[in-house]
Amino acid sequence: MVSDVSLVAGRGEVTALLGANGAGKTTTIECAQGLQKRTGGTISLLGEDPGNAGADLRSRVGVMLQDGGLPPSARPLPLLRHIAGMYRNPRPLDELVQRLGIDAFSRTTVRRLSGGQKQRLALAAALIGNPEVLFLDEPSAGLDPQSRQLVFGLISELRNSGMGIILTTHLMDDAQRLADYVYIIDAGRNVAEGTVAQLLQHRPDMTRKDHIRTLHFEALPGLDFAGVLPAEVEIRETRAGSYSATGVLTPEDLAALTAWWAAHGVMPGSMSMEARTLEDVFLDISGREVR
């Protein structure tokens, strides 16, 4: 049940909804699309209530469902021509087919397509009407790396052209790469929101707003780093001889750590620094238990 979700998605932006299974993501966007009736609250889609949407509003909105919703006996090109014929100003079919590589499997029925091919066809079906707003439910599910790059590039171009894009995904790196603004929902309510940069600064046990990083290094196993770094920097041995230090790391912290290494005759075998990821933030907020 969705009971306390509030979000705004703008033109020329990719807005991502993140949440664990059952959090309310799909219910939220289905209500926003007018595919599911709500029992309360208000929704405005392009200035209208999608629950009472007519043909004019629906023609301005593209929807890519998680399961595709494609007729299994249809072939891609006749299907896309049929859908295009329902709109006053459809996108050029040949251009879309070529861009998404659909011509490579145009003679194959939907039931025989791979998962990634179905996703590309479903995206084409959502775009053929030349919409102003595009809803994408798990758009990269089943895509191979090449198709993923192709779809991501197209999404970026559509955003830059002024289209408003709302997506749900379980893949945090997809959201981190694509989204301009992110909402995290849990148990049917908002629990966090912000740009990716703002969310990456989130840490429940920290009040400072500096950028959080993780330092990884390999050294002798069983080393004790108590008191070397500030208390808010968590340092742990993830496996024998592999260490990570996560927190608001400063140049002074790195100097203190290297001084400790020098004093104890420790020469790391490797060392790398990485920023905190959106997945780390999501797990902090939504918990790590399986739903």
GIFEN-V32400 format. One line per field, one symbol per residue. phi: phi as a letter, one per 30 degrees, with the letter a starting at -180 (. if undefined). burial: b if it has 16 or more other ideal C-beta (glycine too) atoms within 10 Angstrom, else e. Layout:
phi = ???
burial = ???
//
This chain:
phi = .cbacbabbcdibcccccldeidjddeddddddidbdccaibbbchibdddcdcdddddcbcbcddciicddcdcededddddeddcdbddedddddddcidddbdccdedcddedddddddddddcddhdcbbcbchdcdiddeddddddddddddddddjdcbcbcaccddddddcddbbcccbhibdcaaldeddddddaecbcdcddcbbccacaddidcceidceddcdcbcdaeicbbbblddcedddddddddeddciccedaabbbddcddededddcjcddc
burial = ebeebeeebeeebbbbbbbbeebbbbbbbbbbbbbeebeeeeeebeeeebbebeeebbbbbbbbbbebebeeeebbbebbeebbeeeeebbebeebbebbbbeebeeeebeebeebbbbbbbbbbbbbbbbebbbbbbbbbebeeebbebbbebbeebbeeebbbbbbbebbebbbebbebbbbbbebebbbbeebeebbbbbeeeeeeeebbbbbbebeeeeebeebbeeebebeeeeeeebebbbbbeeebeebbeeebeeeeeeeeeeeeeebebebbbebbbeeeee
//
